[in-house]
């Protein structure tokens, strides 16, 4: 069953974490990979520019990941991909690394750049497989920047964002005016920033799960750890950002037991 209410944040990953001592250790299998710096460990790096790239685009491309923590996952992100719009993308879950008849197979709609599945899998699983069939990919290969999964913090009980959401985009190119007033520049990535406010978060003990969840997330990620923001779970293709907090949000508590706070998130590139 899909949970389709409100903005949500995936910041604690049950699978897809980076193992500092052995990066990529939980990536159990991949297709044949391209030569160069396209190792499977890139599936766990913070920057989506560090990609894992296959040697070609023919046939199904399977990426198997073992969870660090088995839980009932409700959000999976396939981030920084190059899939064509004709690609078939599947997410599978299993209790073992045998894939003849996995109990869960979800076909996920194609979205440019970041693909997000917001289905509650209904049970606890330890093994996950992302499958991609994209033989006509114009690049001649399939590549992915990051795969993560876990249980998202979902803003429910009418405590979603109450004001307009501002989404801006910054071009990170360097531009210099040379002698003669010609403009010299280099092409670079474009980075999205999302700004919004929560205006009425309940402070009352026993009714403040959303506020406590946000504060816990802020404490865990700080301004250095990226996380996945899904603007609307009913339509995850509308906007999802793999980004970091620009600053720890400042809380404002009102006399009637409510808290308001702004949030600003910039894309990691």
C-alpha positions as CSV (number, residue, x, y, z in Angstrom):
1,X,0.0,0.0,0.0
2,X,1.3,3.4,-0.9
3,X,1.4,6.2,1.7
4,X,0.4,9.3,-0.3
5,X,0.1,12.1,2.2
6,X,2.3,15.1,2.5
7,X,5.9,16.0,2.2
8,X,8.3,13.3,3.4
9,X,12.0,13.0,4.2
10,X,14.2,9.9,3.9
11,X,17.3,10.5,6.0
12,X,17.9,7.1,7.8
13,X,18.7,4.4,5.3
14,X,18.1,0.7,5.9
15,X,20.1,0.0,2.8
16,X,22.4,2.1,0.6
17,X,24.6,3.4,3.4
18,X,28.4,3.8,2.8
19,X,30.6,1.4,4.6
20,X,33.6,3.5,5.5
21,X,36.0,0.5,5.9
22,X,34.7,-1.3,2.9
23,X,32.7,0.9,0.5
24,X,30.2,-1.0,-1.5
25,X,30.4,-4.1,0.7
26,X,26.7,-4.5,0.8
27,X,26.3,-4.2,-3.0
28,X,26.2,-7.9,-3.5
29,X,26.1,-8.0,-7.3
30,X,26.0,-5.7,-10.3
31,X,26.1,-6.2,-14.1
32,X,29.4,-6.1,-15.9
33,X,30.7,-2.5,-15.3
34,X,32.5,-0.1,-17.6
35,X,36.2,0.4,-17.1
36,X,37.4,3.4,-15.2
37,X,36.0,5.0,-12.1
38,X,32.6,3.4,-12.2
39,X,32.9,0.9,-9.4
40,X,29.9,-0.4,-7.5
41,X,31.0,1.6,-4.4
42,X,29.8,4.7,-6.2
43,X,26.3,3.6,-5.5
44,X,26.9,4.7,-1.9
45,X,28.7,8.0,-2.4
46,X,27.1,11.3,-1.4
47,X,27.6,13.0,-4.7
48,X,25.4,11.8,-7.5
49,X,28.2,12.6,-10.0
50,X,30.1,9.6,-8.8
51,X,28.2,7.0,-10.8
52,X,28.2,3.2,-11.3
53,X,28.1,2.6,-15.0
54,X,27.4,-0.7,-16.9
55,X,29.6,-1.9,-19.7
56,X,26.7,-1.8,-22.2
57,X,22.9,-1.4,-22.3
58,X,21.8,-4.8,-23.5
59,X,19.4,-7.0,-21.4
60,X,18.3,-6.7,-17.8
61,X,20.7,-4.9,-15.5
62,X,20.4,-6.2,-11.9
63,X,21.8,-4.5,-8.8
64,X,21.5,-6.5,-5.6
65,X,21.8,-4.8,-2.2
66,X,21.8,-6.3,1.3
67,X,20.2,-4.1,4.0
68,X,22.2,-3.1,7.0
69,X,18.9,-3.1,9.0
70,X,15.9,-5.2,8.0
71,X,12.7,-3.2,8.3
72,X,9.5,-2.5,6.6
73,X,10.8,-0.1,3.9
74,X,8.3,2.4,2.5
75,X,10.6,4.6,0.3
76,X,13.3,3.6,-2.2
77,X,15.3,6.1,-4.3
78,X,17.2,5.4,-7.6
79,X,19.0,8.7,-7.9
80,X,21.1,10.4,-10.6
81,X,20.3,7.8,-13.3
82,X,20.5,8.1,-17.1
83,X,17.7,5.8,-18.0
84,X,15.8,6.6,-21.2
85,X,12.0,7.2,-21.0
86,X,11.5,3.8,-22.6
87,X,13.2,2.0,-19.8
88,X,11.5,-0.6,-17.6
89,X,12.4,-0.1,-14.0
90,X,11.6,-2.7,-11.2
91,X,12.3,-2.8,-7.5
92,X,12.2,-6.2,-5.8
93,X,12.5,-7.3,-2.2
94,X,13.3,-10.7,-0.8
95,X,14.2,-12.6,2.3
96,X,17.2,-14.2,0.6
97,X,19.6,-13.6,-2.3
98,X,17.7,-16.1,-4.5
99,X,15.6,-14.3,-7.1
100,X,13.6,-17.0,-8.9
101,X,10.3,-15.8,-7.3
102,X,10.8,-12.7,-5.1
103,X,7.7,-11.9,-3.0
104,X,7.7,-8.2,-4.0
105,X,8.1,-6.8,-7.5
106,X,7.2,-3.1,-8.1
107,X,7.4,-1.6,-11.6
108,X,8.3,2.1,-11.1
109,X,7.4,4.8,-13.6
110,X,10.2,6.6,-15.3
111,X,11.1,10.1,-14.1
112,X,14.1,12.1,-15.2
113,X,17.1,12.1,-12.9
114,X,15.6,10.7,-9.6
115,X,13.1,7.8,-9.5
116,X,11.3,7.3,-6.2
117,X,9.1,4.4,-5.1
118,X,6.8,5.2,-2.2
119,X,5.1,1.8,-1.7
120,X,5.0,0.3,1.8
121,X,6.3,-3.3,1.2
122,X,4.1,-4.7,3.9
123,X,6.8,-6.9,5.5
124,X,10.4,-6.9,6.5
125,X,13.1,-7.8,3.9
126,X,16.8,-8.0,3.9
127,X,17.6,-8.1,0.2
128,X,16.7,-5.7,-2.5
129,X,17.2,-5.7,-6.3
130,X,16.9,-2.9,-8.7
131,X,16.3,-4.1,-12.3
132,X,16.6,-1.9,-15.4
133,X,15.8,-2.9,-19.0
134,X,16.9,-0.1,-21.3
135,X,18.5,-1.6,-24.4
136,X,17.9,1.5,-26.5
137,X,19.6,3.9,-24.1
138,X,21.2,6.5,-26.4
139,X,24.3,6.5,-24.2
140,X,24.9,2.8,-24.8
141,X,25.1,2.1,-21.1
142,X,23.0,2.4,-17.8
143,X,24.3,4.4,-14.9
144,X,23.1,5.2,-11.4
145,X,24.4,7.7,-8.8
146,X,22.9,6.3,-5.6
147,X,20.4,3.7,-4.4
148,X,18.8,4.2,-0.9
149,X,15.9,2.8,0.9
150,X,14.2,3.0,4.3
151,X,11.3,4.4,6.3
152,X,10.6,8.0,5.5
153,X,9.3,10.6,7.9
154,X,5.9,11.5,6.5
155,X,4.2,14.7,7.6
156,X,0.7,13.7,8.4
157,X,-2.2,14.8,10.6
158,X,-2.7,18.1,8.7
159,X,0.8,19.3,9.7
160,X,2.2,19.4,6.2
161,X,3.7,22.6,4.7
162,X,1.1,25.3,4.9
163,X,2.6,28.0,2.8
164,X,3.8,28.1,-0.8
165,X,6.9,26.2,-1.6
166,X,9.7,28.1,-3.3
167,X,11.9,26.1,-5.7
168,X,14.8,27.9,-7.3
169,X,17.6,26.8,-9.5
170,X,21.2,28.0,-9.5
171,X,23.6,27.6,-12.4
172,X,27.0,26.7,-10.9
173,X,28.9,27.8,-14.0
174,X,31.8,30.3,-13.5
175,X,31.4,33.4,-15.7
176,X,34.3,35.9,-16.2
177,X,34.3,39.1,-18.2
178,X,37.6,39.2,-20.2
179,X,39.5,42.0,-21.8
180,X,37.2,43.5,-24.4
181,X,34.2,42.6,-22.2
182,X,33.7,39.2,-23.7
183,X,32.1,36.7,-21.4
184,X,34.1,33.5,-20.8
185,X,32.3,30.6,-18.9
186,X,32.4,26.9,-18.3
187,X,29.4,24.7,-18.3
188,X,28.5,23.3,-14.9
189,X,25.6,21.7,-13.0
190,X,22.4,23.4,-12.0
191,X,21.4,23.0,-8.4
192,X,17.8,23.2,-7.1
193,X,16.9,24.8,-3.7
194,X,13.7,24.2,-1.9
195,X,12.4,26.6,0.7
196,X,9.2,26.2,2.8
197,X,7.8,26.6,6.2
198,X,5.9,24.5,8.7
199,X,3.6,26.8,10.5
200,X,1.6,24.7,13.0
201,X,3.5,21.8,14.4
202,X,1.9,20.4,17.6
203,X,4.0,20.6,20.8
204,X,1.7,18.6,23.0
205,X,3.2,15.5,24.5
206,X,1.7,12.4,22.7
207,X,0.6,14.5,19.7
208,X,4.0,15.9,18.6
209,X,5.4,13.0,16.6
210,X,5.9,15.1,13.5
211,X,7.8,17.8,15.4
212,X,10.0,15.2,17.2
213,X,10.7,13.4,13.9
214,X,11.9,16.6,12.3
215,X,14.1,17.6,15.2
216,X,15.6,14.1,15.3
217,X,16.3,14.3,11.6
218,X,17.9,17.8,11.9
219,X,20.1,16.5,14.7
220,X,21.2,13.4,12.7
221,X,21.9,15.1,9.3
222,X,23.1,18.5,10.4
223,X,24.3,20.5,7.4
224,X,26.7,17.9,6.0
225,X,24.6,14.7,5.5
226,X,22.4,14.5,2.4
227,X,18.9,13.1,2.5
228,X,16.0,12.6,0.1
229,X,13.1,15.1,0.2
230,X,9.9,14.1,-1.6
231,X,7.6,17.1,-2.0
232,X,4.4,15.1,-2.5
233,X,4.1,11.4,-2.0
234,X,0.9,11.2,-4.1
235,X,3.1,12.4,-7.0
236,X,6.8,11.6,-6.3
237,X,7.7,12.5,-9.8
238,X,6.7,16.2,-9.2
239,X,9.9,16.9,-7.2
240,X,12.4,15.0,-5.2
241,X,15.7,16.5,-4.1
242,X,18.8,14.7,-2.9
243,X,20.1,17.5,-0.8
244,X,21.4,19.0,2.5
245,X,20.1,21.5,4.9
246,X,21.4,25.0,4.3
247,X,21.2,25.6,8.0
248,X,19.6,24.1,11.1
249,X,16.1,25.5,11.1
250,X,15.2,28.0,13.8
251,X,12.1,27.1,15.8
252,X,9.5,29.6,16.9
253,X,7.1,28.4,19.7
254,X,3.7,30.1,20.1
255,X,1.8,30.4,23.4
256,X,-0.9,27.9,22.2
257,X,1.5,24.9,22.1
258,X,2.5,25.1,18.4
259,X,5.8,25.4,16.7
260,X,6.7,27.0,13.4
261,X,10.0,26.5,11.5
262,X,11.3,27.3,8.1
263,X,13.4,24.8,6.1
264,X,15.8,25.3,3.2
265,X,17.4,22.4,1.3
266,X,19.9,22.6,-1.5
267,X,20.6,19.9,-3.9
268,X,23.9,17.9,-3.6
269,X,25.8,17.8,-6.9
